[in-house]
């Protein structure tokens, strides 16, 4: 029986990356100890390490295995995302079926019986899937006794939900070392919570909706004073278009040299992506902006039709400009060329949306809205006077200032 499970693990081909999961590695070690005539203490130690890994996942072994299968990024899931099941390479489909058979064996492990085979007395826990929606693909596999026969439904799942981290997470980050990484608890505001910026909402949403419908749309630069809602508005798009297969990938300014590589990665997906670059600006001596310019427009590489770039900045022209850039005697002969190179970065965003510091009336509307949302009951005049005193002693009126003021009251939270 132990060799049966070891054989199932060793036989994985398409889904072989699953073997790198810490919990599965612990299971492999348990089976190795059990078949190598290790002493009872060694076997118990290996088994308890495995159980520890299970508890750390916060779910059952079976549910964890289902998630590994559904979110794996492999040749089958990549093909299924873009092709009909009838058009898949027959050898690839056959290999996936073999793997599904092995995964079914691993899913059906009887852990009470396994403990007897190992000659140990474990915690006698029952590890079963929990809270599986009745019409979901995990529930289908949980009930199925013929996993290879479910290949069609698995392919349909990847066709509509994609693969890997992009299937599991709406919000992701990217860096040159780890690639795409899912963000487990992203900060996703709601569009309706942004007060006093109706024009900006309309422009941003219109462009995004065109993009989601499959038409050409513009890269966007949102610029204006700090705290005016630029970043929040971009992040709120994931809530606004939650059911339209939109994903967002945040990349930091110091990782912009990896932007061409990120573009190549995203081109292989059928999903729509917004690359989010927050607080984009460059000092005079920095040259990373040249790589961004090439990606936006001007190189032989065409921007992917499933990717847009949305960036925020406190500067309209992104690269710091000095009056000396306009040319003095003894300075660069073609100084205007240098100036134009700096200014041209912002021009490569097809749409620039400006934000302004809110006036007193708008600021107080923000405060009132947030106070009501957080169930803070305070006399309106007192609320206004304290809010105005707060902003005078801080950073001036803005959505961020209003939120910080509400946070400072610390009462009546839902």
N, C-alpha and C positions, 0 to 999 in steps of 0.2 A: 504493500500500500504506500509506504514512504517513497519507494522508487517510482511509483505511478505519479506522485506529485512532483518529484524531482524531474521526471521525464517531461512533464507538462511545462515546467519552467524552462528546462533546457531546449525544448522544442519551439519556443517562441521565435519567430523570424521577423514578421512585419511589425509586431508590437514589442520588439526586443528592448526598447528603451525603458519599458516598464521595470525591467530588472535592475535599473539604477535607482529606483525609488527606495528610500531607507527602510520602509516597512517590508517591502518585498525582499530586500537584501537580508533582513532579519529572519524572514521565513526560510529563505534558502539556507541560512546558517543552521537553523533548527533542524532542517531535514538532513543536512550534512552530518550534524552531530548524532542524529538518531540512527543513521546508517553506517557510521564509522565506529560503532561499539564504544562510544565515549562513556565515561562514568556518569552516574545518575546526576551528580552535582553539575557537571558540564552541560548536560542536556537541559536540566532545570534552569540553569543560568541563561542558556540560549533562548529557551521558551519564554522566560519572564522578560527578557529583552524584547522579544517579539510583542508580547502583550503590552509592554510599556509603550512601544511604538504605536500600537493600535489606540491606546488611550490618548496619546498625544494628538492623534488626528481629530479627536472629538467626534468620531463617528464609528461605524462598525467596519470590520475588515472587509466584508462584502461590498458595502457602499463605497469604501475607498477604492477597491479594485474596479468597480464600475466607473468611478470618476477617472481613474487612470486610463481606462480604455476609451472613454468618451472624449477625453481631452488630449489624447495622444496626437502627436504630429509625426506622421509617417507616410510612406509612399501611397498607401491605400487612402488615408484620410485626405491627402492632398488631391488625389485623382477624383475622389468622390465629391469633393467640394465643387469641382468644375465640370464634371462629366456625369451623364446619366449612367445608371448601373449597367445598362445594355452596352454601353460604349467602353466600359473598363477593359483593360488588358485581361484576357482570360486567366493568364498565369498569376497576375496580381490578385485577382478575385479568388482564385483557388488557394493561394497562399494565405490570404486573409481568412478564408473559411477554416483552414487548418489551425490557424492561431485562435480563432473563436472557439474551436473545440477544446483546445488546451486551456483557454481562459475559463471555460465552463467547468472543467475539472477542478481548477483552482478555486473557483467561486463556490463549489459544492463541498469543499473540505468539511468533514464532520470533526469539529475540534474536540468533542468529548471522546470520540474514537481515537483521534490523534494522540491525545494524552495517554490513553491506554497503550497504544503502540510504542510511545516513547518511554513508558514505564514511570510516569511522573503523576503527581496529583496537583493539578493546577487550581486556579480560582473557580473552575467550573462556570465560567461566564458563557452566556449565549450570545454570539455575535451575529445579529441579523440586521438587514437593512431597515431603516426607520424613515417614516415620513416621505415615502415615495409617491408622488402624484399618480393617480390611477392611470392617466392617459399618457404618461411620460415614457421615454425610451428606457430609462433605468427600470421602471416597473415591468416593462415588456420583457426585458432580459431576466429579471428576477423570477418571473413566472415561467419563462420558456425552458423546455427540456431539449431544445435543438437550437443552440446558438448559431451554428453555421447557417441554418435556415433563416436566420434573422438578418442576413447580410444586406438584403434590399432595404430594410428599414433603417439599418445603421448608415447606409450610404445616403439615404434621404435626410437623415439627421444632419450629416456633415454638409450636405448641399444647402441646407437652410440655416445651420448654426456655425459653420466653419469648423475650425480645428485648433488644437493647441491652446495657448493662453488666450487667443482672440475669441475662442468659443466660450471660455469660462469667465472672462472679465470684459466689462465695458471700457474700463479705464486701464491704460498700460503706461509703462515708462520704457525708455530705451537708453541703453548705454553701450559703448563699444565692446565692453568685456562680456556682459551677460546677454546682450540682445534684448528681445522683448520680454518684459517682466510684468505680470499682472499686479494691479493695485487692489488689495483686498477690501479696504474700507475707504473709497475715494470720497473727497469732499465735493458733493454734487448739489449746488444750490438749485432752487426752483426759479424759473424765469419770472413768475408772478411776484416773487419777493424783491425784485429789483425795481425800485421806485424812481420815477423822474427821468427815465431814459427810454421813452417809447420809440423815438426815432431810431435810436441805435438798435433796439430789439427788432424793429421791422426790417432794417437793412440786413442784419446778421441772419435772421430767420429766413428771409426771402432767398438769400444766397445759398443757405444750407439746404433749403427745400429743393431748389433747382438741382443742386448737387446730388441729393438723395434720389431724385427722379431720373438720374442718369444723363443730365445735360451738362454742358460746360459751365463752370462757375469760377468765381474769382478767389484767389488767395486774399486774405484780409489782414490789414494792420489796424488794431484798435489802439489809439493813442490819446493821452490826456493826463491830467494830474493823478497822483496816486490816490487810491482808495475810492475811486469813482465807479467801480463795478466792472471794469474791463475783463479781468480774469474770471470773475464770478459769472459773467454773461456767457463766456465761452464754455465754461464747465457745465452750466445749466443746460446746454444743448443735449447732453446725454440723458437728462430727464425728459426734456421736451420731445425728443425723437427716440425714446427708449425702444419702441417696437419696430424700428426701421433699420435694424442691423447697422447702426452707427457705432463706431469705436473711436476712441481718442487716445493718442499716444503723446505723452509729454516728453520733450527732450530739452535738456538744459543747454544753456548757451555754450558751456565749455565742451559740449559733446557735438557741436555742430559740424565738426569735421567728419562725423559718421553719418551725416544726413544722406549722402548719396547711397551708402550701404543700406540705410533704413528704407529708402525709396525702393530699392531692389527687393527687399524682403516683403514689403507691403504689396508690391505688384503681383505677387503670387496668390493673393487672397481675392475672394469674390466680394468681401465686405467693403464698406465705405469707411475711410479713415480720415480724421482730422489730426494733423500734427500740430500740437499746441506748444508754442514757445513763449514763455512768460518773461516779462521784464527784459525785452530785447533792446540792447543798446551797446555801443562800442566806444571805447576810448580812441583817441586819435591814432595811437600807435598800434592798435589791435587790427589784425587782418583777417580774422575768422569770417567777417562779413562777406568776403569775396567768394567763399564756398557757398554761402547762402544765396548770393546773387546768381551764381551759376545754376543752382537747383531751381530757383524761381523762374529764371528766364535767361536765355543767352548762351546756353551750351548745346552740344549736340544731343544730350540726353533729354528726351521729352518727359515732362512731368506726368506721372501716372494718372489716368482718368479716375481712379478710385481714391485719390489722395488730394486733400487740400491742406494748406498751411495757414493757420490762424495764429497771429502773434500779437502781444501787447507791448506797449512801450510808453514811457513818460515823455519821450522825444518824438517829434514828428519826423525828423530826418535820421534818427537812429544812430548815426555816427557823429560824435561831438565835433562841432564846427567852431573855429575861431575867426575873429575879424582878420587875423593875419593870413588866413587861408585865401582871402580875396586878393592877396598879392601886394608885395611892397618891393621897392627897389632892392636888388641884391638877392631876392628870394627866387624860387623856382621860376624858370622862364615861362613854363606853361602852367602856372598856378591855377588858372581857371579849370584846366583839365582835371587836376587833383580835386578841386571843389566839386565838379560835376560827378566824379566817380563816387564821392562820399554821398552826395544827394541822390544818386540813382538807385540806391538800395531800396528806399521807401517807394520809389516810383514803380518798382517791379511787383509790388502788391497791387492787384487789380482794383482793390477797393480799400480806401482808408476811412475809418469811422472815428470821428472825434468825440471826445467826452469832455464835459466842462464841470468845474466845481459847482455843486448845487447851491442855489440861493437859500436864504433863510427859510422861506416857505416850504421848499422841497425837502430840506433837511428835517424840518419838524414833521413833515408827512412821513418820512422814513421812520422817525422815532415813534410816532403814533402807531404805525403799522406793526413794527417789531414788538412794541409793548403789548398790543392786542394779541399778537400771535403767541407770545410767551405768557399770556394771562397775568400781566402786571397791572394791577389796579391802583392807579394814582390819580390824584386830581390833575386835570389837563394843564392848568396854569402852572402848577408846581413841576409837572413833568417837563413842560416847555422851558421853564426858567433854569432847571437843573441841566437839561440837555444843552442849552445855549452856553451855560457856564462851563460845561464839560468841553465843548468844542473850542471855546476861547482859550482854554488852558492846555489844549492838545495840539491837533494838527489842522484845525479849521473844519468847516462842514464837509462831510462826505458820507457815503454809505458805510464805510469802514468805521468812521468816528461814531456814527449812530449805533452800529452794532456793538462797539466797545462800550458805549455808554449804557446800553441795555444790559450788557454782561455785568457791568459794575453794580447794577441794582441787585442782582443775585436773589430774586424772589419770584415766586409764583410760576416756576418752570413746569411745563407739562411732564 
